[in-house]
Amino acid sequence: MAKNTAAPQSGRVPLMAGNWKMNLDHLQGTHLVQKLDWTLRDAKHDYSAVEVAVLPPFTDLRSVQTLVEGDKLDLRYGAQDLSPHTSGAYTGDISGAFLKKLGCTYVCIGHSERREGHGETDEVVAAKVKAAYQHDLTPILCCGEALDVRKEGRQVEHVVAQLRAALDGVSKEQVASIVIAYEPIWAIGTGEVATPDDAQEVCAAIRTLLAELYSGDVADGIRVLYGGSVKAGNVAAIMSQEDVDGALVGGASIDPAEFASICRYRDHLATS
């Protein structure tokens, strides 16, 4: 296994992104951000060494913005989805323009819960990636395989196909800022987690594809995250992999102490 116990040799700044999913109202969300910030401050967390972001529900974003901007927090935030459309008769959709006005840095696109629960096709995901760039938002583009695909040994083939479709028409200049999140569907919210070697296999394949589509230099600069039942107890082993640059954290991210411990993964590396 390739170890990555100090500052990343690649120069990629690790990103820990907490996806709250459909949890926490705006008051609860504000309280969580405050507790997370206090916990990380107490630990003297260096945000320039490990970036931290939260992805609240749409209804929490204004409250999170007010807190982050008012208290000048180093935390970043974003949304869990966006519309492929800018405006118009799209009842229930949220435009990227609205998210940008709310100060969002990131937007999660193509999460398996959107693909499966809302029927989002590769074409829809690709349109949302383009919409994110149109509104100067950084996509956190999700990909990952179901258990049957994994059992057949087709996980790399499946993920590569998803990414080829999602990145169709995305320029070299645009893709340089993207974040890719590999989330094996069978590990999301199940307590199951891919082994560090499993994560490395697919994350390395993602980087190889990016080099093929764009260039080696571009691929070397793009952060690839792992997601799927990430916890403080397993994050250090996952982060020790050469091509894993952070985590997209689900349930554990709504526990401020647990998420702060995940963000402080280097403390676990030092003691492991």
N, C-alpha and C positions, 0 to 999 in steps of 0.2 A: 504494500500500500504506500502511496506517495504521501508524505507527511507535510503539513502546512501549518506548523505550530507558531510561527512568528508572523510578521507582516507578510502578506502574500507576495511571493517573488514575482508574480505576474503584474503587480501593480493594481490589480482589481480590488477595490474596496468592498469587503463583504457587506451584504445587505440582509438584515433580518426584518421581514415584513409580516405583520400580524393581520390575518384576515379574520375579522370578527364575525363574518357571515351575518345571519339574521338574529343577532344578539345585541342587547344593550340599547336602551333608549338614550336620548341625548344627555340626560342628567347622569345616567350610569356611565356613559361613554366619557363625559368630562371628568368624572371621578376617577375612572381607570387611567386616563392620560396623566392626571395629576399624580396618582400613586406610582405610575411607571416612571415618570420624570424624577420624582423624589428618590425612588429606589436606585435609579441609575446615577443620579447626582451623588448620593451617599457612597456609591461604589466608585466615584470619580471616573465614570465611563467616558471614553474618548470616542466621540461620534465621528471623528475624522478617520479612525481606524476601523470601526464597525458602524455602519449606518443603520439607523433604526427607523422603521415606518409602520404606521397603522392604517388599516383599510376598514373604516367604519361603515355602517349602513348610511344610505343617502341622507336620512333624516338627522344624523348626528354631525354631518360635515360642517355646518355653520358653527355649531358650538365648539367643535374641535379647532376650527380655524381661529375663532375668537380667543381661545385659550393659548394656542401655539403662538399666534402673532402678538397677543397682549402681553404674555409672559416671556416672549422671545425664547421659546424652547427650541432646542436643536433637533427635535423630533420632526420627521416628515410624515405626510399623510396622503391618502389617495382614496379612490372609489373602487367598488367591487365590480363595476360594469359600466358601460355607456352605450348609447344608441349609435348605430351606424349613420344616423341622420343628424343634421345640424339643428333643424327646427321643422315645424309643420304639424300635420294631423297624425301624430303618432302617440296616441293616448298611453300614458304610463311610462314613456321613454324619458331618459335623462340625457340631454345633449352634453357633449364634451365641452362646449362653450360655457355651459353652466358650471361644470366642474372646475374649469380653469378660473372662473370668477371667484370660486370658493377657495382658491389657493392650492388646489390639488397638484401634487407632483406626479403621482402614479395613478394608473388605472389597471385593474386586473381584467384580463381578457381571455376567454376560452377555457375558463375553469370547467372541470368535468361536471360539476353540478349545474352549470348553465348548458353545457352540451347535452347532457342526458335529461335533465329536468325540464328544459325549455326548448329542446330540439334545435339547438344552434349547430348549424353545419359548418364545415370548413370555410365555405364561402362567406357565411355571416361573420365568422371569426376574422377572416381576412379584411372584410369591410370595416369591422370595428378597430382593427389595428390601424388602418388608414385614417379613420376618424380621430383616433388618439393623436396621431402625428399632425393632423390638420389643426388641432387645437393645442398643440405644444404640450401634450401630456406624454409621459413615458409609459409605454405598455409593459405590464408584467404578463407576458404571454405564456399561458399554461398549456402543457401537453402531458400525455401519460396514457398508459395502457390498462385495460381491464385484466382481470385474473386469467381469463381463458387465453388471452393473447400472450400473457407471461408464461403460462404453462406450455404453450406451443413454441416458445422460444422466439417469438416475433416482436419482442418489445422494441428493439432498435428500429426495425423496419416500420413499425406502426408510428413511432414518435417522429421519425424522419419524414414520413408522409404527411403527418399533421403540420409539421413546421414548414415544409415546402409549400403547402397550400396557404398557410397563414401569412407567409412572407412574400407571396407572389406580388410583384409590383412595388415592393418596398426597396427604396434606394440604399446604396452603400452609406450615404450620409445619414439617412434616417436610422438605419439599423444599428449604427454605432452606439446609440443610447438605449437600445432595448434591453429588457431583462427577460430571460427565459426561465420558467419554473417547471421543472420536471416533477410531476405528481402522479405516481402510479395509483390508479383509481382504487385498487384493492387495499391500499394502505391509508386512504383518507378516512379519518374518523373511526377506524376499526381497531386501533391499537396495534395493528400489524405495521411493521416498518421494513422497508427494503434494507438489505445489508449494506454496509458502506461500499462493498465491491459492486453490488447491484447498482447503487446510485452512481458510482464512478463510471461504470460501463456506459450507461445511457447519457450521462452528462458529457462524457468524452465524445460520444457519437454526435451529440448536438454541436459541440465545438468543431468537430470535423466537417459537419454539414455546413456550418457558417463559413468555414474557410473555403469550402467548395463553391458556395454561392457568392461570396464576397471576396475575402482575402484572408490570409493567415493573420495579418496584423489586426484586422477588424475582429476576427474571431477571438483573438487573444485578449481583446479589450472588453468583450461582452460578458456580463455576469450571468452565471447559470446557477439557479437555486434548486434545492431539493425540498419537496413538500410531501407530507404524509405521516401523520402521527409523530411529529417532531416534538421532543420534550427535552428538558434539561439533562435527563439521564442518558440520552443517546446522541445529542447534538455534537459532542466533541468528536466522536468516531466518524460521524458523517462529514464534519468540517475538516477532517484530516485528509480528505481526498483532494487530489490535485485539481480536478475540474469542478469542484463544488464550491461556490462562492457565497453561500448564504442559505437561508431557509425561508420558505413561505409557510408560516405557522398558522394552524387553524385554531382548534379548541384551546390549546395552551396559551394562546395570545390574549384571551380574556381573563386570565389570571395574572395580574401585574407582577407578582413576585416570580412566578414561573417564567413569564416571558422575559423579564429582566435577566433571569439566570441564563436563559437561552442566548440572549444578546451578549452576555458575558461568557461566552463559550470558551474563551481562552483561559479563563480561570480553571475550567475543567481539564483543559489540555495540560495545564501546568501541574495538576495533581494526579493525572492519569499515568 
